Amino acid sequence: MNLYPFGKWLCSVVFYPLYRIQVIGQENFPKEGGVLLCTNHIANVDPPIVGISCPRPVHFMAKEELFNVPILKSVLPSVKAFPVKRGMSDREAFRKALKILKSGEVVGLFPEGTRSKTGELGKGLAGAGFFALKGEGVVMPCAIIGPYKRFSRLKVVYGKPIDVTPYRERRASSEEVTEVIMNEIRKLIEQHQK
C-alpha cells in the first residue's frame, strides 16, 4: 500500500503552518532521473520536512530500530522508507539504495549519519560519496535551516545539482566526494542563514 501521497498531504497540513516553512530553490530539482538528495540533519522531523518540500517522492533510509516499532514497521515501507543498520556496512541497504537510484528515483540521505546535537553541520560519512559515485544520476544538496520553533521561520533550501561524472571518471575516493557534498550544503547554510 502506498501511503506517500496521503502522508505528504497530512504532514504538509501540520508542518507548513507550524514552522512557517519557506522552500527555496525547488526549481533546481531535476524533474527526472536518479537523484541522491543529501541534507544536513538537525531534528527527528527532518525526513518529513524534506519529503513535503521536495517536488518528487523521496526514498529515505531509516535506522533499522524504527522498523521494530509496532506501528512504524507497517507505515515506514508504505511511505518509501527502507531500513539501514547504523554503525556498520549494510550491504542490503546499499543494494536497495543503488537500485532505487538506477531506476531513476530519489534517495534521501543525511551524510552526517545522525542528528547534529548543536545544530552545526557535522562531518559527512563516506557513505554519501559512495552512493554518489556508484549510483547513476546527480547529487542534490539541501539545507534545513532552523530553528524548529513553533511559528518561527524554517527554511528548506535546494542548491544546484552536483554532476559527479568527473569524479567517477577520475576514480575519486568516497571521502573526497562526500567533502564536495558537505561543502555545498555548508554554502547553502551560510547563504541563507539570515
C-alpha positions as CSV (number, residue, x, y, z in Angstrom):
1,M,0.0,0.0,0.0
2,N,1.3,3.4,-1.0
3,L,0.6,6.0,1.8
4,Y,3.1,8.5,0.4
5,P,0.6,11.0,-1.1
6,F,-1.6,10.9,2.0
7,G,1.4,11.2,4.3
8,K,2.7,14.1,2.3
9,W,-0.6,15.9,2.4
10,L,-1.0,15.3,6.2
11,C,2.5,16.4,7.0
12,S,2.0,19.5,4.8
13,V,-1.2,20.5,6.7
14,V,0.6,20.1,10.0
15,F,4.2,21.3,9.4
16,Y,3.8,24.2,6.9
17,P,1.9,26.4,9.3
18,L,3.6,25.1,12.4
19,Y,7.1,26.0,11.3
20,R,6.2,28.6,8.6
21,I,8.2,26.6,6.1
22,Q,9.9,28.5,3.3
23,V,11.1,26.4,0.4
24,I,13.9,28.0,-1.7
25,G,15.4,26.6,-4.9
26,Q,12.8,24.0,-5.6
27,E,13.2,24.8,-9.3
28,N,16.7,23.4,-9.2
29,F,15.4,19.9,-8.5
30,P,15.8,17.6,-11.6
31,K,12.4,16.7,-13.0
32,E,13.6,13.1,-13.8
33,G,16.4,10.7,-13.4
34,G,18.2,9.3,-10.3
35,V,18.9,11.9,-7.6
36,L,20.8,11.4,-4.4
37,L,19.3,14.1,-2.1
38,C,21.8,15.0,0.6
39,T,20.7,17.1,3.6
40,N,22.0,18.3,6.9
41,H,20.3,16.7,9.9
42,I,19.2,18.8,12.8
43,A,15.9,17.2,14.1
44,N,13.9,14.0,14.1
45,V,11.3,15.5,11.8
46,D,13.8,16.3,9.1
47,P,12.7,13.4,6.8
48,P,9.0,14.5,6.6
49,I,10.1,18.2,6.3
50,V,12.3,17.3,3.3
51,G,9.6,14.9,2.0
52,I,6.9,17.6,1.8
53,S,9.1,20.3,0.3
54,C,10.6,18.0,-2.4
55,P,8.9,18.1,-5.7
56,R,9.4,14.3,-6.2
57,P,8.8,11.3,-3.9
58,V,11.9,10.5,-1.7
59,H,13.0,7.1,-0.5
60,F,14.7,7.6,2.9
61,M,17.0,5.2,4.7
62,A,15.8,4.9,8.3
63,K,17.6,3.3,11.2
64,E,16.6,-0.4,11.5
65,E,15.4,0.0,15.1
66,L,12.4,2.1,13.8
67,F,11.2,-0.9,11.8
68,N,10.8,-2.9,15.1
69,V,8.3,-0.3,16.5
70,P,4.8,-1.9,16.0
71,I,3.0,0.9,14.2
72,L,6.1,2.2,12.3
73,K,7.1,-1.2,10.9
74,S,4.0,-1.2,8.7
75,V,3.9,2.6,8.0
76,L,7.5,3.2,7.1
77,P,7.7,0.9,4.0
78,S,4.4,2.4,2.7
79,V,6.0,5.9,2.7
80,K,9.1,4.7,0.8
81,A,11.4,4.3,3.8
82,F,13.8,1.3,4.0
83,P,15.9,0.1,6.9
84,V,19.7,0.5,7.3
85,K,21.9,-0.9,10.1
86,R,23.8,2.0,11.6
87,G,27.5,1.8,12.5
88,M,28.3,-1.0,10.1
89,S,28.4,-1.7,6.4
90,D,24.8,-2.7,5.5
91,R,25.1,-4.3,2.0
92,E,21.4,-5.0,1.7
93,A,20.6,-1.3,2.3
94,F,23.4,-0.2,-0.1
95,R,22.0,-2.5,-2.8
96,K,18.5,-1.2,-2.3
97,A,19.6,2.5,-2.5
98,L,21.6,1.9,-5.6
99,K,18.7,0.0,-7.3
100,I,16.4,3.0,-6.5
101,L,18.9,5.5,-7.9
102,K,19.4,3.4,-11.1
103,S,15.7,3.1,-11.6
104,G,15.6,6.9,-11.9
105,E,14.1,7.7,-8.5
106,V,15.2,9.9,-5.5
107,V,17.1,8.6,-2.5
108,G,17.3,10.8,0.6
109,L,20.4,10.7,2.7
110,F,21.7,12.5,5.8
111,P,25.5,12.4,5.2
112,E,26.3,13.1,8.8
113,G,24.7,9.8,9.7
114,T,23.0,11.1,12.8
115,R,21.4,14.3,14.1
116,S,23.6,17.2,15.0
117,K,23.4,17.9,18.7
118,T,24.5,21.5,18.3
119,G,22.6,22.3,15.0
120,E,26.0,22.9,13.4
121,L,26.9,20.9,10.3
122,G,29.0,17.9,11.2
123,K,31.4,15.8,9.3
124,G,30.0,13.7,6.4
125,L,30.4,10.0,6.3
126,A,32.0,8.3,3.3
127,G,28.7,6.5,2.5
128,A,27.3,9.7,0.8
129,G,30.3,9.8,-1.6
130,F,30.0,6.0,-2.2
131,F,26.3,6.3,-3.3
132,A,27.2,9.4,-5.4
133,L,29.9,7.5,-7.2
134,K,28.2,4.2,-7.6
135,G,24.6,5.4,-8.3
136,E,23.5,6.9,-11.6
137,G,22.3,10.4,-11.6
138,V,23.2,13.6,-9.8
139,V,23.6,14.7,-6.2
140,M,21.2,17.3,-4.9
141,P,22.5,19.3,-1.9
142,C,19.8,20.6,0.5
143,A,20.0,22.6,3.7
144,I,17.4,22.7,6.5
145,I,17.9,26.0,8.4
146,G,16.1,26.2,11.7
147,P,15.4,26.5,14.5
148,Y,12.5,24.2,14.9
149,K,10.4,26.6,17.0
150,R,6.6,26.9,16.6
151,F,5.6,29.7,14.3
152,S,9.1,30.8,13.6
153,R,10.5,30.5,10.0
154,L,12.1,27.2,8.9
155,K,13.9,27.2,5.6
156,V,14.5,24.3,3.2
157,V,17.0,25.3,0.6
158,Y,17.8,23.3,-2.6
159,G,21.1,24.0,-4.3
160,K,22.2,23.3,-7.8
161,P,22.6,19.6,-8.7
162,I,26.2,18.3,-8.5
163,D,27.4,16.4,-11.5
164,V,29.6,13.6,-10.2
165,T,30.6,12.3,-13.6
166,P,34.1,14.0,-13.5
167,Y,34.7,12.4,-10.0
168,R,33.6,9.0,-11.4
169,E,35.9,9.3,-14.4
170,R,39.0,10.0,-12.3
171,R,38.0,7.4,-9.7
172,A,37.9,9.9,-6.8
173,S,37.5,8.5,-3.3
174,S,34.2,8.4,-1.5
175,E,35.7,10.6,1.2
176,E,36.6,13.3,-1.4
177,V,33.1,13.3,-3.0
178,T,31.5,13.4,0.5
179,E,33.6,16.5,1.2
180,V,32.4,18.1,-2.0
181,I,28.7,17.4,-1.0
182,M,29.2,18.7,2.5
183,N,30.8,21.9,1.2
184,E,27.8,22.6,-1.0
185,I,25.4,22.1,2.0
186,R,27.6,24.4,4.1
187,K,27.5,27.1,1.4
188,L,23.6,26.9,1.3
189,I,23.5,27.2,5.1
190,E,25.9,30.2,5.1
191,Q,24.0,32.0,2.2
192,H,20.5,31.6,3.7
193,Q,21.1,31.6,7.5
194,K,20.0,35.2,7.9
